Amino acid sequence: MPAEIILKYFPDLTVRQQEQLEALDALYHDWNAKINVISRKDIDQLYEHHVLHSLAIAKAIRFRPGTRILDFGTGGGFPGIPLAILFPDCEFKLIDGTGKKIRVAQEISQAIGLTNCHPEHLRGEDEKGLFDFVVSRAVMPLPDLVKIVRKNIVKSQHRQALPPGSANNALPNGILCLKGGDLQAETQLYRNIVETTDISTFFAEDWFKQKYIIYLPL
């Protein structure tokens, strides 16, 4: 079972969530053969390098029901699709400026019946919606990302701007990024408020060494 590594760290998944995760293997292999959204050498490591990596965010925060999340630069659906599976009571909008990549995210989310996941071909500068959190995976340097998405993040004290049913989370609204390598330069501007968490504190596999979650409240 390819998704065993996910159950290792998320043992409380429902049968439905397990089925959706299990379906990703064949779907991404099939779509990757048509539209290269994952490197050819990496597709066989789908669950560790892409799905579990995406779910590291779920170890940093358990999104409460009603939370609205924007996945900026989702590519073929990461981290948005795995997170949407894990948090079915939250709403996810996935955007990317490359049409063929967002088509993969659209087709896969539809194929596994994700009703809370809404991929759209859109540049971040053109996104007008309001969200609790913006998530991304190695899209651009943090200061550049902040400039684009600051307009989209609702201040925690202004949550009445969101639909009824939204619930306050354990962390104030902001940005959650998956990044690797030396991050000192791009986090320097926010050094007093940014939080950097080593993903290897959550997952034991060697691949996660020097990979981080950056949380920036906005």
N, C-alpha and C positions, 0 to 999 in steps of 0.2 A: 504493500500500500504506500504510494508515494507521499501521502500526507501524514505519515506516522510522526515525522519530525514536528509537525504542528501540534498533534495530540500530546506529544511529550511535554510541551510547555503550556498548552491550553486544553487540559483534560476534560473540561466541563462543556465542551461543544455539544450542541444538540445533534440529533441524527441529520436533520436538514442542513445544518452548517457543515457537517462532515461530508455530506453528499455534494454540496456546492464546492467545497475545497477540492474534493477528489476529482470533480469534473474539470477543474482548471488544467490538469496535466494534458489531456488529449486536446482540449480546445486551444491552448496556447501553442502546442506543437503544430497543430493544423494551421492556425493563423500565421504562425511565424514562418511557415514554409511559403506563404503567399506574400506576407508583408513583414519584413524583418524589424520586429520591435524589441527583440531580445537577441543578444549576440549568439551566433550559432554554437559557440563553445560553451555558452552559459545556459542554454535552454534545458539541458539535462539536470541542471542544478536549480530548477525552477522553484522548488519549495524552500530550499535553504536560502538562496541568494535573492529571491524576489518576494515570495509570499511571507516567509518568516521574518525577513528583514522589514517588510512593511508592517508586520504585526508588532514589531518592537515598540511602536507608538502606543499600542494597547497595554504595554507593560508600564509605560510612563503615566498614562491616564486612562481611566475607564470612563469613556464618554457616557453621560447620562441620557436617558430617553429625551428626545426632542432637540438634541444638539444638532446644529447645522455646521457642516464641515465642507470647505472648499479644497479640493486636491488640485494644486497649481502645477501645470506641466506634467500631467499624469502619464503621458506616453501611451502605452498599451493598457494602463489601468492600475499603476502602482504609485503610492500605497493604497489608493482609493478602493479598489475592488476587494482585496482581503479585509480591509477595515469595515467596509459595508456588510460583508458576510458576518463579521464578528459582532457588529452593532446594528442589528436589524431595526431598532427603534430610533435610529438617528438618520438624518438626511445628508446624503453626500452628493455634491456636484463636482464632476471631474472635467477639467478643461485642459486643452492643449492646442497649440497653434498649428500643429501638423495634422491635416485631415485624415490621412491614411492610418495614423496611429490611433486617433480617437475613434475611428471606425472599429478597430479591434476591440477597444474598451466597450463600445456600444454593443457589438455583437456578442461578446462574452458575457456581459452583465445580463443581457436579454436571455441568452441561452441557459443561464443558471437561475433565472427567475428572480433577479435582484430588483425589487420594486422601489428600493430606497437609494438607488444609485443612478445618477443622471449625467452621463458623459455628453459633452458638447464641444464642437469645434469652435474655439474662441481664444483669443489672446487675453492674457491677464489684464492688460491695459483697458480692455473693452468690457470686462466683467463689472457689472453694476450691483450685484447682489450683496446682501449682508449675511455674515457668518460669525459663528462663535470662534472657530479655529480655521486656520489655513495650514494644510500639511503639504509637504513636498519632499522629493527624493533627489538630491544632488542636481538641482535645476540650475541654480545660479548663486553667486555670492550673496550672503545674507543681507548686506546693505541694499543691494539692488532689488532683492525680493521685497524688503520692507517698503521701499519707495512705491512699488506697484500695488501691494495688497493692503497697505494701511487703511485705505479707503473702504475696504470690504469687511473689516473686523469691527464688530459691535463692541463698544466699551461695556465692560461687565455691569456697570451701574445703569446701563441703558437697555437692558434686555427686553423691556416692553416693546422695543422696535421689532422684535421677532414674534412669530405666531404664538398663540396660546399653546401651552404644553412644554415650552422650552424650560429646561431646568439648569440651575447653576451647577457648574462643574467644580471639582476639587481645585483645579488650577484656574486662575483668571484667563479670560480670552486672550488669544495670541497666535503665534506661529510655532509649529512643531516641524522641524526639518530633520531628515536623515542625511548624514554626511560622513565623510571619512577623511583621514589624514590630519595634517596640521591645520587647526581652525583658528589659531590665535589671531591672525591678521584680520579675518572677517568678523570675528566676534569682539574685537578690541573696542569698537565704538559703543558697544552695549555691555561692557565688562561688569558694570555694577548691577545689572538686572538679568543678564542672560544665564541660563543654566545648561551645562553640558553634561550629559550622562553617557557613560561608556556602555554600549549595548552588550559587551561581554559580561556585564554584571547580571544580565538576564539570560543570555544564551551561551552555552559552553563551547560551541563549535569554533574552531580556530579562525574561520572566515570572518567572524565578527570582531576580531581584535582590531583596534584602531578605527572602529566605526562607532558613530555617536548619534544621539538624539540631541538636537539643539532646541531649547524652549525659550521663546522670547515673548513675554507678556506685552501686549500693546493696548 
